[in-house]
């Protein structure tokens, strides 16, 4: 049997295992080892099974993920998300659509200390959603703002999914963080425009709230000093070159811990919950990475990626045509898988295509993350939508999807800009 045929069979078997509720990391590892054994023998396959987990555990870049997970957990426990939200509400909440804008800005800010889209959605589903509903927002507009804002958790640096991409593709984490700055700002700007349009057309769906006195607004800004300090020290240290990414993550954990302690928000019970949540998330990611690495070796020696590249070249499609096909594929995958799974499953096939067409892997990494984020809002599943639906079963699923429509259209514009103008993503990287 041809190696490429074995690879395609392996890919099908992996999806069958995932459909049977076998964890994705385990599915990829099992298929990778068995497929590698078919092509190279059981000795090398078992050796690979032993060496890859060890090398992954020793990766300093990957070690950043549990640190950022822990920092995000401590920041949540310390009430930083609520502080960010209240500050943004005090500044713009009185305007029509102000609370929706508050949710988006606060989600972006919290994303800078959390790094997870799902965690951002879950946090603001508890913090922002009740506030918007209490102040007369329509359920669709309120839920849509939270779901869309949650996608910013993976595009705003530092992002755990960017770190993962960097490790799997051997790119610089700092390069990805730098390249993500303008796309992240673009995301927030386009969401603001979408909110402004909706509030203009239907003020009843996004009413303004009472304007706070100037003194109270200043006080609200002062309340969020902890979140501002944490973001400035961590991100400022990274971009200025004072800290490495690893050092910044470690310092961020210490600062978030001290902040939660001094505010009286952290006791033995909550600390253990934070440690448990961070540990579970980290283990899940590491298992996915183990599986992805092993699966990548299997795919690599099968030669199927070369066959795919040759096949695409034979189609005589322009590079942009191939990119737009991949965009559609990722929107679909993002609606089914979480952000980590969507990327690790596809990278062995997709990255060689991107490189063969002459595109920058850093540009594709940012676009890839953005696409997966949009997929988190896309039917039929949409992870962020399903999460909110489980948190608020009183809001119909269709209502939530209707509420995310303006943000989805804004995301389509963003993706189009990033695809047609790669320099938007790479400008800061090259300027530095």
C-alpha positions in Angstrom: 0.0 0.0 0.0 1.2 3.5 -0.9 2.5 5.6 2.1 0.2 8.5 1.2 -2.8 6.1 1.2 -1.8 4.9 4.6 -1.6 8.5 5.8 -5.1 9.3 4.5 -6.5 6.1 6.1 -4.8 7.2 9.4 -6.4 10.6 9.1 -9.8 9.0 8.7 -9.2 6.7 11.6 -8.2 9.6 13.8 -11.4 11.4 13.0 -13.4 8.2 13.7 -11.7 7.9 17.1 -12.5 11.6 17.9 -16.1 11.0 16.9 -16.1 8.0 19.3 -15.1 10.5 22.1 -11.5 9.4 22.4 -9.5 12.5 23.4 -7.9 14.2 20.4 -4.4 14.0 21.7 -4.7 10.3 22.4 -6.3 9.7 19.0 -3.4 11.5 17.2 -0.8 9.6 19.3 -2.3 6.2 18.7 -2.8 6.7 14.9 0.7 8.3 14.7 2.5 5.4 16.4 0.6 2.7 14.5 1.0 4.6 11.2 4.7 5.2 11.8 5.1 1.5 12.6 3.5 0.5 9.3 6.0 2.7 7.4 9.2 2.4 9.4 8.7 -0.6 11.8 7.7 -1.0 15.4 11.1 -0.3 16.9 11.4 3.3 15.6 7.7 3.8 16.3 8.0 2.9 20.0 11.2 4.9 20.2 9.3 7.9 18.9 6.6 7.3 21.5 9.2 7.5 24.2 11.2 10.4 22.9 8.5 12.9 21.9 6.8 13.3 25.3 10.3 13.8 26.9 11.3 16.5 24.4 7.9 18.2 24.7 8.2 18.3 28.5 11.7 19.8 28.1 10.5 22.6 25.8 11.0 26.0 27.5 8.6 27.7 25.0 5.8 25.3 25.9 6.5 25.8 29.6 5.1 29.3 29.2 1.6 27.9 28.7 1.0 26.6 32.3 2.4 29.8 33.7 0.0 31.9 31.6 -2.9 29.5 32.5 -2.0 30.0 36.2 -1.8 33.8 35.8 -5.2 33.9 34.2 -6.7 31.7 36.9 -5.2 33.9 39.7 -6.3 37.1 37.8 -9.9 35.8 37.7 -9.8 34.8 41.4 -8.5 38.2 42.2 -11.4 39.9 40.5 -9.4 41.6 37.8 -12.0 40.8 35.1 -14.7 42.6 37.2 -12.4 45.6 37.7 -11.7 45.9 34.0 -15.4 45.7 33.2 -16.4 48.3 35.7 -13.7 50.7 34.5 -14.8 50.4 30.9 -18.5 50.7 31.9 -17.7 53.9 33.8 -16.1 55.4 30.8 -18.4 54.5 27.9 -21.4 52.6 29.5 -23.7 55.7 29.2 -23.6 55.7 25.4 -26.0 53.6 23.3 -24.1 50.3 22.8 -21.7 51.4 25.6 -22.0 48.2 27.6 -21.5 46.1 24.5 -18.3 48.1 23.8 -17.4 47.8 27.4 -17.6 44.0 27.1 -15.5 43.9 24.0 -12.8 46.2 25.5 -12.8 44.4 28.8 -12.6 41.0 27.0 -9.5 42.3 25.1 -8.0 43.6 28.3 -8.7 40.4 30.1 -7.3 38.4 27.2 -4.0 40.1 27.8 -3.8 38.5 31.2 -5.7 35.3 30.5 -4.7 34.1 27.0 -7.7 31.8 26.5 -10.9 32.4 24.4 -13.1 30.0 26.2 -12.0 31.3 29.7 -12.6 34.9 28.6 -16.1 33.9 27.4 -16.9 32.0 30.6 -15.6 34.9 32.7 -17.6 37.6 31.0 -20.6 35.4 30.8 -20.7 35.7 34.5 -19.5 39.3 34.9 -21.0 41.2 31.9 -24.0 39.3 30.7 -26.1 39.7 33.8 -25.2 43.5 33.9 -26.3 44.0 30.3 -29.6 42.2 30.7 -30.3 44.1 34.0 -29.8 47.4 32.1 -32.3 46.5 29.3 -30.1 45.0 26.6 -31.8 42.5 24.4 -30.7 38.9 25.2 -29.3 38.5 21.7 -27.2 41.7 21.8 -25.9 40.9 25.3 -25.0 37.3 24.6 -23.5 38.1 21.2 -21.2 40.7 22.7 -19.9 38.2 25.3 -19.4 35.4 22.7 -17.6 37.7 20.3 -15.5 39.4 23.0 -14.4 35.9 24.1 -12.7 35.4 20.7 -10.3 38.2 21.5 -8.8 36.1 24.3 -6.8 34.2 21.7 -5.8 37.0 19.4 -4.6 39.5 22.1 -1.1 38.7 23.2 0.0 36.8 25.3 -2.0 34.0 23.8 -1.6 30.4 24.8 -2.7 29.2 21.3 0.0 31.4 19.7 2.6 29.9 22.0 1.4 26.4 20.9 1.6 27.4 17.3 5.2 28.7 17.8 6.3 25.4 19.4 4.7 23.2 16.8 6.1 25.3 13.9 9.5 26.3 15.5 8.7 30.0 15.2 9.6 32.7 17.7 6.9 33.3 20.4 7.9 37.0 20.5 7.5 37.3 16.8 4.0 36.0 16.9 3.1 38.3 19.9 4.5 41.3 18.0 2.7 40.4 14.8 -0.6 39.9 16.6 -0.7 43.5 18.0 -2.2 45.2 14.9 -4.7 42.4 14.1 -5.8 42.5 17.7 -6.4 46.3 17.5 -8.1 45.8 14.1 -10.5 43.2 15.7 -11.5 45.6 18.5 -11.9 48.5 16.1 -14.2 46.5 13.7 -16.2 45.2 16.7 -16.7 48.8 17.8 -17.9 49.8 14.4 -20.4 46.8 14.4 -21.7 47.9 17.8 -22.1 51.5 16.7 -24.1 50.4 13.6 -26.4 48.1 15.6 -26.9 50.8 18.4 -27.7 53.4 15.7 -30.2 51.2 13.9 -31.8 49.7 17.0 -31.2 51.8 20.2 -33.7 49.7 22.2 -31.4 46.6 21.8 -28.4 48.4 23.2 -29.6 51.3 25.5 -27.3 53.6 27.2 -27.0 53.7 31.0 -26.9 56.6 33.4 -23.8 58.8 33.0 -21.6 58.6 36.1 -20.2 61.9 37.6 -16.6 62.7 36.6 -15.4 61.9 40.1 -16.9 58.4 40.0 -15.3 57.7 36.7 -11.9 58.6 37.9 -12.5 56.4 40.9 -13.5 53.5 38.7 -10.3 53.9 36.6 -8.3 53.8 39.9 -10.0 50.5 40.8 -8.5 48.7 37.9 -4.9 49.6 38.7 -4.0 46.0 39.4 -5.1 44.8 36.0 -3.4 47.7 34.3 -0.2 47.2 36.2 -0.2 43.4 35.4 -0.7 44.0 31.7 1.8 46.8 31.5 4.6 44.9 33.3 4.0 41.6 31.5 3.5 42.9 28.0 5.8 45.9 28.4 8.6 43.7 29.7 8.2 41.4 26.8 8.1 44.0 24.0 10.9 46.2 25.6 13.2 43.2 25.9 13.5 43.5 29.7 12.0 40.0 30.2 11.9 36.9 28.1 8.4 35.6 27.5 9.1 32.9 30.2 10.3 35.4 32.7 7.4 37.7 32.0 5.0 34.8 32.5 6.6 33.9 35.9 6.5 37.5 37.0 2.9 37.7 35.9 2.0 34.7 38.1 3.7 36.2 41.1 2.0 39.6 40.7 -1.5 38.0 40.1 -0.9 35.9 43.2 0.1 38.8 45.4 -2.8 40.9 44.0 -5.4 38.2 44.8 -3.8 37.8 48.3 -3.8 41.5 49.2 -7.5 41.8 48.1 -8.5 39.0 50.3 -9.8 37.0 47.3 -7.5 34.0 47.7 -7.8 31.4 50.4 -6.7 27.8 50.5 -9.9 26.5 48.8 -9.8 29.0 45.9 -6.1 28.5 45.4 -6.5 24.8 45.1 -9.3 25.3 42.6 -7.1 27.7 40.5 -4.2 25.2 40.6 -6.5 22.3 39.7 -8.1 24.2 36.7 -4.7 25.4 35.4 -3.3 21.8 35.8 -6.2 20.2 33.9 -5.9 22.7 31.1 -2.2 22.3 30.9 -2.4 18.5 30.9 -4.9 18.6 28.1 -2.7 20.9 26.0 0.4 18.8 26.6 -1.4 15.6 25.6 -2.5 17.3 22.4 1.0 18.4 21.7 2.4 14.9 22.3 -0.1 13.5 19.9 0.4 16.2 17.4 4.2 15.7 17.3 3.9 12.0 16.9 1.2 12.4 14.2 3.3 15.0 12.4 6.2 12.5 12.1 3.9 9.9 10.7 2.5 12.4 8.1 6.0 13.6 7.3 7.5 10.2 6.4 4.4 9.2 4.5 5.1 12.0 2.0 1.4 12.9 1.8 2.1 16.6 2.3 4.3 16.6 -0.8 1.5 14.9 -2.7 -1.0 17.5 -1.5 1.3 20.4 -2.5 1.8 18.8 -5.9 -1.9 18.2 -6.3 -2.7 21.8 -5.4 -0.1 23.1 -7.9 -1.7 20.9 -10.6 -5.0 22.5 -10.0 -3.4 25.7 -11.2 -5.1 27.8 -8.5 -3.6 31.2 -7.6 -2.2 31.3 -4.0 -5.1 33.5 -2.9 -7.5 30.9 -4.1 -5.9 28.2 -2.0 -5.9 30.6 1.0 -9.6 31.2 0.7 -10.3 27.5 0.5 -8.3 27.1 3.7 -10.3 29.9 5.3 -13.5 28.1 4.6 -12.1 24.9 6.0 -10.9 26.5 9.2 -14.2 28.3 9.8 -15.8 24.9 9.6 -13.2 23.2 11.8 -13.4 26.0 14.4 -17.1 25.5 14.7 -16.5 21.8 15.7 -13.2 21.8 17.6 -11.8 24.0 20.3 -9.1 26.4 19.3 -6.2 24.1 20.3 -7.6 21.0 18.5 -8.4 22.8 15.3 -4.8 24.0 14.9 -2.9 20.9 16.0 -4.9 18.5 13.9 -4.4 20.5 10.7 -0.9 21.9 11.0 1.0 18.8 9.6 -1.0 19.1 6.3 -1.5 22.9 6.0 1.9 24.4 7.0 3.8 22.8 4.1 1.2 24.2 1.7 1.7 27.7 3.2 5.4 27.5 3.0 5.4 26.0 -0.5 3.4 29.0 -1.7 5.9 31.4 -0.3 3.9 32.8 2.6 5.4 33.8 6.0 4.6 31.2 8.7 4.2 34.0 11.2 1.5 35.6 9.1 -0.3 32.3 8.7 0.0 31.7 12.4 -1.9 35.0 13.2 -4.4 34.3 10.4 -4.8 30.8 11.6 -5.6 31.9 15.2 -8.0 34.6 13.9 -9.8 32.0 11.8 -10.2 29.6 14.7 -11.5 32.5 16.8 -14.2 33.2 14.2 -15.0 29.5 14.0 -15.8 29.7 17.7 -18.8 31.7 16.7 -19.8 29.8 13.6 -22.8 27.3 13.4 -23.5 24.5 13.7 -21.7 24.3 17.0 -19.5 27.4 17.8 -17.8 26.7 21.0 -18.3 30.1 22.6 -22.0 30.1 21.6 -22.5 26.6 23.1 -20.7 27.7 26.3 -23.0 30.7 26.8 -26.0 28.5 26.0 -25.1 26.1 28.7 -24.5 29.0 31.1 -27.8 30.7 30.2 -30.3 28.1 29.0 -33.0 30.7 29.2 -31.6 32.4 26.1 -32.5 30.5 23.0 -29.6 29.3 20.8 -31.0 31.0 17.8 -31.2 34.3 19.7 -27.5 34.1 20.5 -26.6 33.3 16.9 -28.7 36.3 15.8 -26.8 38.5 18.3 -23.4 37.5 17.0 -24.2 38.2 13.3 -22.8 41.8 13.3 -19.6 40.6 15.0 -19.4 37.7 12.5 -19.7 40.1 9.6 -17.0 42.3 11.2 -14.8 39.2 11.5 -15.3 38.5 7.8 -14.0 42.0 7.0 -11.0 41.4 9.3 -10.1 38.1 7.7 -10.4 39.6 4.3 -8.0 42.4 5.3 -5.5 40.0 6.8 -5.6 37.7 3.8 -5.3 40.5 1.1 -2.8 42.6 3.0 -0.3 40.4 4.9 1.8 43.5 5.6 -0.9 44.6 8.1 0.2 41.6 10.2 3.9 41.7 9.5 4.4 45.5 9.7 5.4 45.8 13.3 7.6 42.7 13.0 9.6 44.1 10.1 9.6 47.6 11.6 11.3 46.2 14.7 
